[in-house]
Amino acid sequence: MSRDELSPLGECHRDVLASMYGGEPQLGEDGQRHPIDATTRISVAEGMTLHGLCVAAGATSLLEVGLAYGFSTVFLLAALEKAGGGTLVSIDPFQATDWHGIGAGHARRLVSRSPVLAPGSFSWVEDRSERALVELERAGRCHDLTFIDGYHRFDDVLVDFTLAARTCSPGGAIVLHDRWLDSVEAVVSFVRNNRGDFEEVPTACENLGVFRRTGDDGRDWSHFVRFPLR
Ligand SMILES: C[S@@+](CC[C@H](N)C(=O)[O-])C[C@H]1O[C@@H](n2cnc3c(N)ncnc32)[C@H](O)[C@@H]1O
């Protein structure tokens, strides 16, 4: 990774990402630095695409499923910075246990140093997405962009999309990560063929599935269109 690729981001966000992509041990909530693995992350190109989608849409209410070390989180917070404010909710039941609180720590420090983000701009929900997403709907939340990068089994991703769609703002977007997996690609194909209330948005990143909400879910009770798995 070259720092030039991150040049559209602010300095604080660039510094955090350069350290993480550089493979440096990261600060956990226990005050210790922990080695990080090189696979649990989005790529720089994917992060910049995610960031660009948010900035282009002027998105200010963001949601992500799957926080881990917080690569995607930093790109999303950088977009809120450009929007002049907003909120990011990150759902992850294993942030404290598997990831030492690294992603949430980065997010909190970036918000606390930000000249434009209010203290409550970032919140971490320590619960499984299928429960947390229902609670967000119950709370009347609307999200301009949702990034889904949690548990990657077909049924889990489909549930995440289905529930996230209920809190998606009109014109808002849902982005699925890891299309290289058959499980995720099958969800992309299901949405493409069955969710007439979303249109697919092409991007340069073939590993991302991007859908924009264009209407309401008007399918009747028995609606089903067969779809290819890839
Ligand atoms: C691939 S990692 C996310 C990487 C992150 N988006 C990034 O770019 O740095 C997947 C994350 O999903 C979380 N996860 C696993 N099961 C989950 C569930 N049921 N609900 C929400 N998150 C879950 C894991 O703890 C892990 O942090």
PDBQT file of the ligand as one rigid body, heavy atoms in Angstrom, charges set to zero:
ROOT
HETATM    1  C1  LIG A 301     -14.095  -9.841   8.156  1.00  0.00    +0.000 C 
HETATM    2  S1  LIG A 301     -14.331  -9.237   9.767  1.00  0.00    +0.000 S 
HETATM    3  C2  LIG A 301     -14.782  -7.542   9.512  1.00  0.00    +0.000 C 
HETATM    4  C3  LIG A 301     -13.669  -6.705   8.970  1.00  0.00    +0.000 C 
HETATM    5  C4  LIG A 301     -13.946  -5.227   8.980  1.00  0.00    +0.000 C 
HETATM    6  N1  LIG A 301     -15.144  -4.901   8.230  1.00  0.00    +0.000 N 
HETATM    7  C5  LIG A 301     -12.760  -4.473   8.420  1.00  0.00    +0.000 C 
HETATM    8  O1  LIG A 301     -12.772  -4.066   7.243  1.00  0.00    +0.000 OA
HETATM    9  O2  LIG A 301     -11.796  -4.285   9.155  1.00  0.00    +0.000 OA
HETATM   10  C6  LIG A 301     -15.858  -9.993  10.242  1.00  0.00    +0.000 C 
HETATM   11  C7  LIG A 301     -16.365  -9.515  11.580  1.00  0.00    +0.000 C 
HETATM   12  O3  LIG A 301     -17.688  -9.996  11.758  1.00  0.00    +0.000 OA
HETATM   13  C8  LIG A 301     -17.867 -10.254  13.120  1.00  0.00    +0.000 C 
HETATM   14  N2  LIG A 301     -19.025 -11.132  13.294  1.00  0.00    +0.000 N 
HETATM   15  C9  LIG A 301     -19.071 -12.475  13.323  1.00  0.00    +0.000 A 
HETATM   16  N3  LIG A 301     -20.324 -12.898  13.522  1.00  0.00    +0.000 NA
HETATM   17  C10 LIG A 301     -21.098 -11.800  13.608  1.00  0.00    +0.000 A 
HETATM   18  C11 LIG A 301     -22.497 -11.589  13.825  1.00  0.00    +0.000 A 
HETATM   19  N4  LIG A 301     -23.345 -12.614  13.991  1.00  0.00    +0.000 N 
HETATM   20  N5  LIG A 301     -22.940 -10.314  13.854  1.00  0.00    +0.000 NA
HETATM   21  C12 LIG A 301     -22.083  -9.277  13.665  1.00  0.00    +0.000 A 
HETATM   22  N6  LIG A 301     -20.747  -9.423  13.474  1.00  0.00    +0.000 NA
HETATM   23  C13 LIG A 301     -20.276 -10.675  13.446  1.00  0.00    +0.000 A 
HETATM   24  C14 LIG A 301     -16.538 -10.838  13.570  1.00  0.00    +0.000 C 
HETATM   25  O4  LIG A 301     -16.357 -10.720  14.968  1.00  0.00    +0.000 OA
HETATM   26  C15 LIG A 301     -15.554  -9.996  12.774  1.00  0.00    +0.000 C 
HETATM   27  O5  LIG A 301     -15.165  -8.893  13.526  1.00  0.00    +0.000 OA
ENDROOT
TORSDOF 0
